[in-house]
Amino acid sequence: MSPRRTVYLDHSASTPCDPRVVEAMMPYFSEVYGNSSSSHSFGRKAEIAIDNARETLARVLNCKPNEVIFTSGGSESDNLAVRGAGWMGRAQGRGAHLITTPVEHSAVSAPIKQMTGLQGFKSTFLPVSSEAWVDPEDLAAALRDDSTLVSVIYANNEVGTIAPIPQLAEQAHARGALFHTDAVQAAGQLTLDVQALGVDMLSLSAHKFYGPKGVGALYVREGIDLVSAQAGGSHERGRRAGTHNTTFIVGMAKALEITHAERESRIAHYRAMRDQLIDGVLSRVPDAILTGHREHRLPSHASFIIPGVDSSKLMMHLDMRGVAASGGSACKTGNPEPSGVLLAMGYSPEDATGSLRLTVGLHTTEEDIDYAVSAVQESVEKLRALAKMFTV
């Protein structure tokens, strides 16, 4: 193997903040520091910055500025959509039946399970294919008169599969249900045009597209009422209480503006690096299995099952070789249980413990990919040899 180098292949977990984004944020740390809710000039400057950021997001999303709610990140956006729409739907007598899939981020599945277990809601988890594909016909069959909300992830965070969001949203609307999608992984790589997608709500998180951590947004179509999941103030039209994080909101808007302008060139780079990575692992690691859809997947995303290898041990060996990777969702770090996403796709618990996610970024090079593939190959060979020694 070539001399040790550092290769970051965990961009689905987080991306580095673009220097242009950092530059845009800098004045709001110490120069424009007023509370945007204050009526004096200091506050008005902050309010103007937030208004400008809201307009930037609206242009990219193809929506109205008043349809953008700023949050602390993707998890809060998902929770606000699921809880806010579910609670309001029941309060308005439209029903208390929620529909989702078993391959969602836990920020969607956990509140739905909580609402079902503690608050009297009913829920249906749609089946998925072996590639994590959600069939619109399965959604059509699951919808009921009391279905109030459907939430399906746009691009899966563990295996990269892209869902047919426009078709799913159409099915939901045909039965009078609202449709939400977690677009956290999709931002910067797939269209976020909410008119073309046909969604009622869409969640974003800035640190997935070269913005800062700790800020996100939720698009909510005009006319949809939500019960605030965080009460206490009239911020965001009463839908999300809390002093605005002006600095990071400015950063999020700048990051989305940049990634939207550069999306085509970025996608071309991602796909080239991703395909080199997939081809390398499949050709050099015996029995490696590509997970997720081969074509309908995120341009930056490669994911595998490595039979006979424990994912946590593989991550450790790769880290020692300087390769940053993931065993699936970054939110599962330290969890010894097999991935629920892979189990839902039909993999055995034993196979699901051997998951590997490698996600490329703007600065990934061909040399990085070659090094990483060699690191994976050597790590797998060593782990399989050790396992064989202890089973003899």
C-alpha positions as CSV (number, residue, x, y, z in Angstrom):
1,M,0.0,0.0,0.0
2,S,1.2,3.6,-0.7
3,P,2.3,5.8,2.2
4,R,-0.4,6.7,4.7
5,R,-2.6,9.6,3.8
6,T,-5.8,11.1,5.2
7,V,-8.9,10.5,3.1
8,Y,-12.3,11.8,4.2
9,L,-15.1,9.7,2.8
10,D,-17.9,10.5,5.2
11,H,-19.5,13.5,3.5
12,S,-23.0,12.1,4.2
13,A,-22.3,12.6,7.9
14,S,-21.0,16.1,7.5
15,T,-19.1,18.4,5.0
16,P,-16.4,21.0,5.7
17,C,-17.7,24.6,5.7
18,D,-16.9,26.3,2.5
19,P,-14.5,29.3,3.0
20,R,-16.9,31.5,1.1
21,V,-19.6,30.6,3.7
22,V,-17.2,31.3,6.6
23,E,-16.5,34.7,5.1
24,A,-20.2,35.5,4.7
25,M,-20.8,34.6,8.4
26,M,-17.9,36.5,9.9
27,P,-19.6,40.0,10.3
28,Y,-22.5,38.4,12.2
29,F,-20.3,37.1,15.0
30,S,-19.2,40.4,16.3
31,E,-20.3,43.3,14.1
32,V,-24.0,42.7,13.4
33,Y,-24.9,41.1,16.7
34,G,-28.3,42.5,17.5
35,N,-31.3,40.3,18.3
36,S,-33.4,40.2,15.1
37,S,-36.6,40.6,17.2
38,S,-35.4,43.9,18.6
39,S,-36.8,47.1,17.2
40,H,-33.6,49.2,17.3
41,S,-31.1,49.5,14.5
42,F,-28.9,46.7,15.7
43,G,-31.9,44.3,15.6
44,R,-33.1,45.6,12.3
45,K,-29.7,44.8,10.7
46,A,-30.0,41.2,11.9
47,E,-33.6,41.0,10.7
48,I,-32.6,42.2,7.3
49,A,-29.9,39.6,7.1
50,I,-32.5,36.9,8.0
51,D,-35.0,38.2,5.5
52,N,-32.3,38.1,2.8
53,A,-31.4,34.6,3.7
54,R,-35.0,33.5,3.6
55,E,-35.4,35.0,0.1
56,T,-32.3,33.1,-1.0
57,L,-33.7,29.8,0.2
58,A,-37.0,30.6,-1.4
59,R,-35.4,31.1,-4.8
60,V,-33.6,27.8,-4.7
61,L,-36.7,26.0,-3.4
62,N,-39.0,27.8,-5.8
63,C,-41.4,28.9,-3.0
64,K,-42.4,32.0,-1.2
65,P,-40.1,33.4,1.5
66,N,-42.9,33.1,4.1
67,E,-42.9,29.3,3.5
68,V,-39.4,28.9,4.9
69,I,-38.9,28.2,8.6
70,F,-35.4,28.3,10.1
71,T,-34.6,25.6,12.6
72,S,-31.5,24.2,14.4
73,G,-31.1,21.4,11.8
74,G,-32.6,18.5,10.0
75,S,-33.7,16.6,13.1
76,E,-35.7,19.6,14.3
77,S,-37.2,20.2,10.9
78,D,-38.3,16.6,10.7
79,N,-39.8,16.7,14.2
80,L,-41.6,19.9,13.5
81,A,-43.1,18.5,10.3
82,V,-44.2,15.2,11.7
83,R,-45.4,16.4,15.1
84,G,-46.7,19.7,13.9
85,A,-48.8,18.3,11.0
86,G,-49.9,15.2,12.9
87,W,-51.1,17.1,16.0
88,M,-52.9,19.7,13.9
89,G,-54.4,17.1,11.6
90,R,-55.9,15.3,14.6
91,A,-57.1,18.6,16.2
92,Q,-58.8,19.6,13.0
93,G,-60.6,16.2,12.7
94,R,-58.7,15.1,9.6
95,G,-57.4,12.0,11.2
96,A,-54.5,10.5,13.2
97,H,-53.0,8.0,10.8
98,L,-49.4,8.5,9.9
99,I,-47.6,6.7,7.0
100,T,-43.8,6.4,6.6
101,T,-41.2,3.7,5.7
102,P,-38.8,1.6,7.7
103,V,-35.8,3.2,6.0
104,E,-36.3,6.8,7.3
105,H,-33.9,8.7,9.4
106,S,-34.7,8.3,13.0
107,A,-35.7,12.0,13.2
108,V,-38.9,10.9,11.4
109,S,-39.4,7.3,12.6
110,A,-38.8,8.0,16.3
111,P,-41.4,10.7,16.7
112,I,-43.9,8.7,14.7
113,K,-43.3,5.7,17.0
114,Q,-43.6,8.0,20.0
115,M,-46.8,9.5,18.8
116,T,-48.2,6.0,18.1
117,G,-47.1,4.6,21.5
118,L,-48.0,7.5,23.7
119,Q,-50.4,9.8,22.0
120,G,-53.0,7.5,20.3
121,F,-51.9,7.9,16.7
122,K,-52.0,5.0,14.2
123,S,-49.1,4.4,11.9
124,T,-48.3,2.3,8.8
125,F,-44.7,1.5,7.7
126,L,-44.6,0.8,4.0
127,P,-42.6,-2.1,2.7
128,V,-39.4,-1.4,0.6
129,S,-37.6,-3.4,-2.0
130,S,-34.2,-5.0,-1.6
131,E,-32.8,-1.7,-2.9
132,A,-34.8,0.5,-0.4
133,W,-37.2,1.5,-3.2
134,V,-40.7,2.7,-2.1
135,D,-43.4,1.8,-4.6
136,P,-46.1,4.4,-5.0
137,E,-48.7,1.6,-5.4
138,D,-47.9,0.4,-1.9
139,L,-48.6,3.9,-0.6
140,A,-51.9,4.0,-2.5
141,A,-52.9,0.8,-0.9
142,A,-52.0,2.0,2.6
143,L,-53.7,5.4,2.5
144,R,-57.0,5.6,4.4
145,D,-59.7,8.3,5.0
146,D,-58.0,9.2,8.3
147,S,-54.5,9.4,6.9
148,T,-53.2,12.9,7.7
149,L,-49.5,12.8,6.9
150,V,-47.1,10.8,4.7
151,S,-43.3,11.2,5.3
152,V,-40.8,9.5,2.9
153,I,-37.1,10.2,2.8
154,Y,-36.0,11.8,-0.5
155,A,-32.5,10.1,-0.6
156,N,-31.7,7.5,1.9
157,N,-28.8,8.4,4.2
158,E,-27.5,4.8,4.6
159,V,-27.8,3.4,1.1
160,G,-28.3,6.4,-1.1
161,T,-31.4,5.3,-2.9
162,I,-33.6,8.1,-4.3
163,A,-37.3,7.8,-3.8
164,P,-39.9,8.7,-6.5
165,I,-41.1,11.7,-4.5
166,P,-43.4,13.4,-7.1
167,Q,-45.4,10.1,-7.6
168,L,-45.6,9.5,-3.9
169,A,-46.8,13.0,-3.2
170,E,-49.4,12.7,-5.9
171,Q,-50.8,9.5,-4.2
172,A,-50.9,11.2,-0.8
173,H,-52.7,14.2,-2.2
174,A,-55.3,12.1,-4.0
175,R,-56.5,10.9,-0.6
176,G,-56.2,14.3,1.2
177,A,-53.0,13.6,3.1
178,L,-50.1,16.0,3.5
179,F,-46.7,14.9,2.2
180,H,-43.3,15.6,3.9
181,T,-39.9,14.6,2.7
182,D,-36.6,14.6,4.5
183,A,-34.3,16.1,1.9
184,V,-31.3,16.5,4.2
185,Q,-29.1,14.2,2.1
186,A,-30.5,15.3,-1.3
187,A,-29.6,19.0,-0.9
188,G,-26.8,20.1,-3.1
189,Q,-27.2,17.0,-5.3
190,L,-30.8,16.7,-6.4
191,T,-33.4,19.3,-7.3
192,L,-35.1,21.0,-4.3
193,D,-37.8,22.6,-6.5
194,V,-40.8,22.0,-4.2
195,Q,-43.3,22.7,-7.1
196,A,-41.8,20.0,-9.2
197,L,-41.5,17.6,-6.3
198,G,-45.1,18.3,-5.3
199,V,-44.3,18.2,-1.5
200,D,-46.1,20.1,1.3
201,M,-43.1,20.1,3.6
202,L,-39.3,19.5,3.0
203,S,-36.5,19.4,5.6
204,L,-32.9,20.7,5.1
205,S,-29.7,20.8,7.2
206,A,-26.9,23.2,6.3
207,H,-23.9,21.0,7.2
208,K,-24.7,18.5,4.6
209,F,-24.0,21.0,1.8
210,Y,-20.9,22.8,3.0
211,G,-22.6,25.1,5.5
212,P,-22.3,25.3,9.3
213,K,-23.6,22.8,11.8
214,G,-26.6,23.7,14.0
215,V,-28.9,25.3,11.4
216,G,-31.6,23.9,9.1
217,A,-34.8,24.8,7.5
218,L,-38.3,23.4,6.9
219,Y,-40.3,24.4,3.9
220,V,-44.1,24.5,4.7
221,R,-46.5,25.1,1.9
222,E,-48.6,28.2,2.5
223,G,-52.0,27.4,4.0
224,I,-50.7,24.5,6.1
225,D,-51.1,24.9,9.8
226,L,-48.7,23.3,12.2
227,V,-48.7,23.0,16.0
228,S,-45.4,24.4,17.2
229,A,-43.2,21.7,18.6
230,Q,-41.2,24.4,20.4
231,A,-43.3,27.0,22.1
232,G,-42.3,30.2,23.9
233,G,-42.2,33.0,21.4
234,S,-43.6,34.3,18.2
235,H,-40.6,33.6,16.0
236,E,-41.0,32.1,12.6
237,R,-44.7,33.2,12.5
238,G,-45.3,31.3,15.8
239,R,-44.1,28.0,14.4
240,R,-40.7,27.8,16.0
241,A,-39.9,29.7,19.2
242,G,-36.3,30.8,19.9
243,T,-33.9,33.7,19.1
244,H,-32.7,33.5,15.5
245,N,-29.2,32.1,14.9
246,T,-28.5,35.0,12.5
247,T,-24.9,34.0,11.8
248,F,-25.6,30.4,10.9
249,I,-28.8,31.4,9.0
250,V,-26.7,33.7,6.8
251,G,-24.2,30.8,6.4
252,M,-26.9,28.3,5.4
253,A,-28.2,30.7,2.7
254,K,-24.8,31.3,1.3
255,A,-24.0,27.6,1.2
256,L,-27.2,26.7,-0.6
257,E,-26.8,29.6,-3.0
258,I,-23.3,28.3,-3.9
259,T,-24.2,24.7,-4.1
260,H,-27.2,25.5,-6.3
261,A,-25.1,27.5,-8.7
262,E,-22.4,24.9,-8.9
263,R,-24.6,21.8,-8.8
264,E,-24.0,20.4,-12.3
265,S,-20.2,20.5,-12.1
266,R,-20.3,19.1,-8.5
267,I,-22.6,16.2,-9.6
268,A,-20.3,15.3,-12.4
269,H,-17.3,15.2,-10.0
270,Y,-19.3,13.2,-7.4
271,R,-20.4,10.6,-9.9
272,A,-16.9,10.1,-11.3
273,M,-15.5,9.6,-7.9
274,R,-18.4,7.4,-6.7
275,D,-18.3,5.1,-9.7
276,Q,-14.5,4.7,-9.3
277,L,-15.1,3.8,-5.7
278,I,-17.9,1.3,-6.4
279,D,-16.0,-0.4,-9.2
280,G,-12.8,-0.6,-7.0
281,V,-14.5,-2.1,-4.0
282,L,-16.6,-4.6,-6.0
283,S,-13.6,-5.7,-8.0
284,R,-11.0,-5.9,-5.2
285,V,-13.0,-7.0,-2.2
286,P,-14.3,-10.6,-2.6
287,D,-18.0,-11.1,-2.0
288,A,-18.6,-7.3,-1.4
289,I,-22.3,-6.4,-2.1
290,L,-23.4,-3.0,-3.3
291,T,-26.5,-1.9,-1.2
292,G,-29.1,0.5,-2.5
293,H,-30.2,1.2,-6.1
294,R,-27.3,1.0,-8.6
295,E,-28.7,3.9,-10.8
296,H,-31.2,5.8,-8.7
297,R,-28.8,6.7,-6.0
298,L,-27.1,9.9,-4.7
299,P,-24.2,11.0,-7.0
300,S,-21.8,11.0,-4.0
301,H,-22.9,7.8,-2.2
302,A,-21.4,4.3,-2.2
303,S,-22.6,1.7,0.3
304,F,-21.8,-2.0,0.7
305,I,-22.1,-5.1,2.8
306,I,-18.9,-6.9,3.5
307,P,-19.8,-10.4,4.5
308,G,-17.8,-11.9,7.4
309,V,-16.6,-8.5,8.7
310,D,-17.9,-6.6,11.6
311,S,-18.6,-3.0,10.6
312,S,-17.3,-1.4,13.8
313,K,-13.9,-3.3,13.5
314,L,-13.7,-2.3,9.9
315,M,-14.2,1.4,10.8
316,M,-11.4,1.1,13.3
317,H,-9.0,-0.4,10.8
318,L,-9.8,2.1,8.2
319,D,-9.3,5.0,10.6
320,M,-5.9,3.6,11.5
321,R,-5.1,3.8,7.8
322,G,-6.4,7.4,7.7
323,V,-9.7,6.7,5.9
324,A,-12.8,8.2,7.5
325,A,-15.8,6.1,6.7
326,S,-19.1,5.1,8.3
327,G,-20.8,1.8,9.1
328,G,-24.1,3.4,7.9
329,S,-25.8,6.4,9.4
330,A,-23.6,8.6,11.5
331,C,-26.5,8.7,14.0
332,K,-25.9,5.0,14.6
333,T,-22.3,5.5,15.9
334,G,-21.7,3.3,18.9
335,N,-24.9,1.3,18.3
336,P,-24.0,-2.5,18.1
337,E,-27.4,-3.4,16.6
338,P,-27.6,-4.2,12.9
339,S,-29.0,-1.5,10.7
340,G,-32.8,-1.4,10.6
341,V,-32.6,0.0,7.0
342,L,-30.7,-3.1,5.8
343,L,-33.0,-5.4,7.8
344,A,-36.0,-3.8,6.1
345,M,-34.3,-4.4,2.7
346,G,-34.2,-8.1,3.5
347,Y,-30.6,-8.6,4.6
348,S,-29.9,-10.9,7.5
349,P,-28.8,-9.5,10.9
350,E,-25.4,-11.1,10.3
351,D,-25.0,-9.4,6.9
352,A,-26.4,-6.1,8.2
353,T,-23.5,-5.9,10.8
354,G,-21.0,-5.7,7.9
355,S,-22.2,-2.4,6.4
356,L,-19.8,0.1,4.9
357,R,-20.7,3.6,3.7
358,L,-18.2,5.7,1.7
359,T,-19.4,9.1,0.5
360,V,-17.3,11.4,-1.7
361,G,-17.0,15.2,-1.7
362,L,-15.8,18.2,-3.5
363,H,-12.2,17.7,-2.8
364,T,-12.0,13.9,-3.3
365,T,-9.4,12.9,-5.8
366,E,-8.8,9.8,-7.9
367,E,-5.7,9.2,-5.8
368,D,-7.9,9.4,-2.6
369,I,-10.2,6.7,-4.1
370,D,-7.3,4.4,-5.1
371,Y,-5.8,4.7,-1.5
372,A,-9.2,4.1,0.1
373,V,-10.0,1.1,-2.0
374,S,-6.6,-0.4,-1.1
375,A,-7.3,0.4,2.6
376,V,-10.6,-1.4,2.5
377,Q,-9.2,-4.4,0.7
378,E,-6.3,-4.8,3.2
379,S,-8.5,-4.2,6.2
380,V,-11.0,-6.8,5.1
381,E,-8.3,-9.3,4.3
382,K,-6.8,-8.8,7.8
383,L,-10.2,-9.0,9.6
384,R,-11.2,-12.1,7.7
385,A,-7.9,-13.8,8.4
386,L,-8.2,-13.0,12.1
387,A,-11.8,-14.3,12.2
388,K,-10.6,-17.5,10.5
389,M,-7.8,-18.0,13.1
390,F,-10.2,-17.7,16.0
391,T,-12.8,-20.1,14.5
392,V,-10.3,-22.9,13.7
